[in-house]
Every structure is written in C-alpha cells, then in structure tokens.
C-alpha cells in the first residue's frame, strides 16, 4: 500500500512510518500539518491516508476537516483518522462522509496494538469501515431499550460488527463457526428492524446509525 | 474624625478636617484661599447651569416643532453629567481625595451608544439631581456666604471712607476691628466650603453596585484565566506525555513481534506493553477532566452529548442550542452537566437521566433530571458547590430540588451577554 501520514508529533509520525515500512508498505509522504497533507495527497494519490485529528496551525480539528473535504472531492480516497479521545461527533461526521466506505476512526492508543492497527489500516484501504471499539462501547451503553432483546452473544457480535469486522474475523474472535456468526447476525438485525445486508461497510453503517439513534 | 493635632504628621484631607488645625497654622495654610476659590467657582457654576438649562429649554421648546428640538431636552437631562464632572475637579480644591467617575465606558463608539448608556445609568440621575440642587440652592448659599463676608469686611474696614461725616477717631477702630475680624471670617468660609464638599461627595460618589460590577468582572477574569491555563495544560499533556506514551506503546508492540512468544523476555515485555496502554487510558481520562477538546471545537451541545455517552446510565438529551455561546458560559455549563451526571450515577440509584438545554429570554437554561431516590443535599460535600460558585461568577444560579424518594431536578441558569443573546 502507498500511505500518506499526517501527524504533528515527530516521534509518533516517524514511529508509524517505520512500523508501516516494517510491514512492507510504502510511506510516500509523512507530513506535519493539514496544508501539507492536502498537497501530499494531490501529488502522490496514495491508497490510504493516516491523519491525526488535531494539527497545526489551529490545533483544533484540522486533520478531520481535511479528511472530510478530501473525501468529498475524491470519494475513493481511504482515510484512517486517529484521535486522542473518542468523540462521537467526530466519528459521526467522518462516517457520514460518502457512506462510510473506506474510512476508519481509531483512538491513537491503538497504534500500540501493532498488528491490529496495520490490519485496520489495510481494511480501510480495502473499502471497509473501521470504528474504534470504544465508540461502539459508548454507543451500546447509551441505547439500552431495544438492545435488551438481544442475547449476550448477539450483543458481542453486534459490537464486533460495528467495529467493521467481517464474518470471518468475528467467527475467529469468538471461536465459533462462520455459519453460527451469520445466524446470530440475521437474528439480531431482525430484532433491531435493520435490513439484512451483505456489503460489510453498509452493514456497519446501518448498525452505527441504529446505535446513534 | 481624627484631629490633626493629635497626629502631628497627618495633613488634613478636607476643608472640614482643616478646621481642626491650630488657628495660626490654618491661616498660614492654603485652606482659606482654597475654600474661597471653591465657593466662588461654585457660585459661578450654579449661575452657568441655570443659564445653560434655560437656554437649552428655550431652544428645545422653540425647535420642538422640528424633531431636533428634543435634543435640547435630552441635553438638559444629561446636563448633570457636565456639572458633576466640573464638580469633581472643583472638589479637589477642598478635598484631597479624588472622587471617582461613576460612569461606565460606552460599549461602542458614537454619540448614540453614549447617550443610551448614560440615560440608563443611575449615576446620571443622581448627578442631575445634584445639578438641580446646586443651581437652585447651593450656589445662592455660596453667594450669600461670600457676600456676607465681603459686606462685613467692607463696612468695617471701609468705615473711614463710607462714613465720611464721623471723625476718624470713631471710624478707625472699626477698620482695626475689621482687619482683626478678617481671619476669623475665614472659619465660616472654610466651614461652608467643607460642608458643601462633603455633601457633593456624598451625592456624587459611585454607588457600591458599580464597585460590585468591577469586582464581579475581575472574578470573571480570574475564571477566564483559569480556563486558559487548563487549556494550556491540556495541550501540553497532549503534545508531550501523550505523544511519548503512544510512541512507547508502539515500540513495545513492535518489540513483542520480534520476541518469540515462548522466550523469557516475552512475558515482561507483554506486561510493560499492558502498563503503557493503561497509562495512556489514564492520561486520556485525566485530559478529558481538565478540558474536553470537543467543547472548544464543537460547542456545548456536542460536549454534553459526549458527557452523556460516557455516563454509566442512559441519558436522554434535548439540546436546543443554536450556534456557539461565549466560551466561559460553555465551559461552566459543561462542567455543571458533567458533575451532575457523575452525581446521578454515584448517588441517585437512577435508571435514567435527562439533560435539557435551551435559550430562554437571553438566558441559558440547563436542567438535569433523574428518576432516582432523591434526597440529594448540595451542602453535603458534592462538587456542585464549587460549580455553583463558578456559575455565580457569571451572574447565574444553580437550584436543586430533590425530595426524599425523588425525582431530583437540577436547574442552572446563566444570563448571556447582550451580544450573544
């Protein structure tokens, strides 16, 4: 994969670049602010962008704004946004941009989970939606009423679905068969009055829309 | 009143205090002359006021047919401001302490803003009353005292000239008596000047509420300063400690990939990785408590939404807040909601909570309800007292209704500054 990294902290920027290279990806540009990010993306046309939410000059949410704008201009551009904290608002703005295909929103801490982080980045580059487990946890905590109809196992499956995992990955995580996962998913989608979907990211979006209320 | 005699080093501050000086010291001092000047300018100011007001009223009445005439009336109402300004300067003749200006600076440049502010100020009306009193009575009393002194001196000292048909042997003693009387006449002049100045000071001194506004403002500035400091701390933690911990956690993660899972180093490495991740989680919580970033970026509604989403119980939100509010209001309201939700989760034993926020007649109103057991006592060491203090700095209020058995309702109101309302 050809990757552009935007992150104002040098240690983290160089660290992520080194880590991605170690996994055999090509870091075509590593920049420190949103203006350089836009230029780098124009110049290199990367497969995926990794950007921090907060960047110079305003240290507000320049990275997120740049990501949303660039996706509006080029819906094919895959973007993984890293945030210091889970902010539902940011996650929602990002996922709402062009149907949430090829976007990810993760806590910055997840960089430490090296393998999972690289997996997530590859999934985003492949057009999936990846949402931080923390976002899902908060959303599940907020909406209780309809969720009490779900079994414990179905809730686990729902959380993993919302994180953007495929049936195969969910099956592996829960150590059950893929057919079992499919059964759980059909059952819980029916209980929540959500349309059964085959397309992974559309499914994630439906689940998130439901959880956000 | 302390006498100058008992404390020799202390100089009199006012004409009235000067009266307590030893007679020779008083007569050698500038107080008699200052008092004389004060009364003379007072008389002139009174006469000038009468003349100006009559002129303005005449012009106003003549021109009332054209709307411009009203300017004359308005000018009359505001004439007290000019009189009081002159009076404050004049007062320095017989009162060493400065009398502060009670008026606020106008919010905008321009005559309109100035006039509308002045007409709303209480000080303007007190000054108008003072000007009226001064023109109707005080200035004439100044003249009376001056005339009395002048007349007494004139008939006694001038006796040899005015009473020409009497021999000098009977008129000259009158001149001598007049010359001796002169210094004594300084006393009524100083006394009246001192009394009049005390009256002017009593009527024109800024009222306490003006001072309170200033105190409140400085407290508000202090709160702002705290807020700026919290933001700085948040930024520093994010740019420093958090960055390094993320990098550390990443390096440990990479190291774990290199170490075979069965090797002796694998276990301590995994523990170190776990600790680094835990430290990041702790730091994130800490930073959120110091200053939530989403509040700065997206405003109160978004930040309250976040606070509700991390609360351990379901929270219904009804936030009708168009646009952004002043930063101090947003921060205070956010921390009130956040503290209230924490209290609900800890003490109320509630199944649900709700947060309602709206703008109502230029005020931000926020209500936090829960269906818990009630009986909450704000006096019992809850963080709400401190928050109520912060709300009070913004002239707002926090009220709690929590009967035993519930439900509990917390209501916060903060008036918005005019430009934001």
HADDOCK unambig.tbl for C-alpha pairs under 7 A between the chains (distance, minus, plus):
assign (segid A and resid 9 and name CA) (segid B and resid 243 and name CA) 6.69 0.50 0.50
assign (segid A and resid 11 and name CA) (segid B and resid 247 and name CA) 6.39 0.50 0.50
assign (segid A and resid 12 and name CA) (segid B and resid 243 and name CA) 6.46 0.50 0.50
assign (segid A and resid 12 and name CA) (segid B and resid 246 and name CA) 6.95 0.50 0.50
assign (segid A and resid 12 and name CA) (segid B and resid 247 and name CA) 5.34 0.50 0.50
assign (segid A and resid 15 and name CA) (segid B and resid 247 and name CA) 6.54 0.50 0.50
assign (segid A and resid 60 and name CA) (segid B and resid 297 and name CA) 6.14 0.50 0.50
assign (segid A and resid 85 and name CA) (segid B and resid 284 and name CA) 6.63 0.50 0.50
assign (segid A and resid 87 and name CA) (segid B and resid 306 and name CA) 6.57 0.50 0.50
assign (segid A and resid 88 and name CA) (segid B and resid 306 and name CA) 6.64 0.50 0.50
assign (segid A and resid 89 and name CA) (segid B and resid 302 and name CA) 6.60 0.50 0.50
assign (segid A and resid 109 and name CA) (segid B and resid 246 and name CA) 5.89 0.50 0.50
assign (segid A and resid 109 and name CA) (segid B and resid 277 and name CA) 6.96 0.50 0.50
assign (segid A and resid 109 and name CA) (segid B and resid 280 and name CA) 6.82 0.50 0.50
assign (segid A and resid 111 and name CA) (segid B and resid 250 and name CA) 5.86 0.50 0.50
assign (segid A and resid 112 and name CA) (segid B and resid 246 and name CA) 6.62 0.50 0.50
assign (segid A and resid 112 and name CA) (segid B and resid 249 and name CA) 4.66 0.50 0.50
assign (segid A and resid 112 and name CA) (segid B and resid 250 and name CA) 3.93 0.50 0.50
assign (segid A and resid 112 and name CA) (segid B and resid 253 and name CA) 5.52 0.50 0.50
assign (segid A and resid 113 and name CA) (segid B and resid 253 and name CA) 6.09 0.50 0.50
assign (segid A and resid 114 and name CA) (segid B and resid 250 and name CA) 6.55 0.50 0.50
assign (segid A and resid 114 and name CA) (segid B and resid 253 and name CA) 5.57 0.50 0.50
assign (segid A and resid 114 and name CA) (segid B and resid 254 and name CA) 6.47 0.50 0.50
assign (segid A and resid 138 and name CA) (segid B and resid 309 and name CA) 5.65 0.50 0.50
assign (segid A and resid 138 and name CA) (segid B and resid 310 and name CA) 5.96 0.50 0.50
assign (segid A and resid 139 and name CA) (segid B and resid 309 and name CA) 6.84 0.50 0.50
assign (segid A and resid 141 and name CA) (segid B and resid 312 and name CA) 6.94 0.50 0.50
assign (segid A and resid 141 and name CA) (segid B and resid 314 and name CA) 6.91 0.50 0.50
assign (segid A and resid 142 and name CA) (segid B and resid 309 and name CA) 5.76 0.50 0.50
assign (segid A and resid 142 and name CA) (segid B and resid 314 and name CA) 4.99 0.50 0.50
assign (segid A and resid 142 and name CA) (segid B and resid 315 and name CA) 6.94 0.50 0.50
assign (segid A and resid 143 and name CA) (segid B and resid 314 and name CA) 6.72 0.50 0.50
assign (segid A and resid 144 and name CA) (segid B and resid 314 and name CA) 6.97 0.50 0.50
